[in-house]
Amino acid sequence: MKTIRVPVNRYKELHLEQFPSAGPGASIAGMKNLYWGKTSLVVQCGQYIYHVDEETYYTARAAKHYV
């Protein structure tokens, strides 16, 4: 799975508000299987997961935002 965990204080910096999200009760595997596709890129911030584009995913990864 391509998932990166980022701290909550990076939320605004990565502009995660513009992407589809799932709340605390959702699982990453379930969202990928049912809605987003198995090869989708996901960022977890706090208890929420976000389906992001490649640019945001690789920005978070390259800047070492993940924990």
Order of alpha helices (4+ residues) and beta strands (2+ residues): beta-beta-alpha-beta-beta-alpha
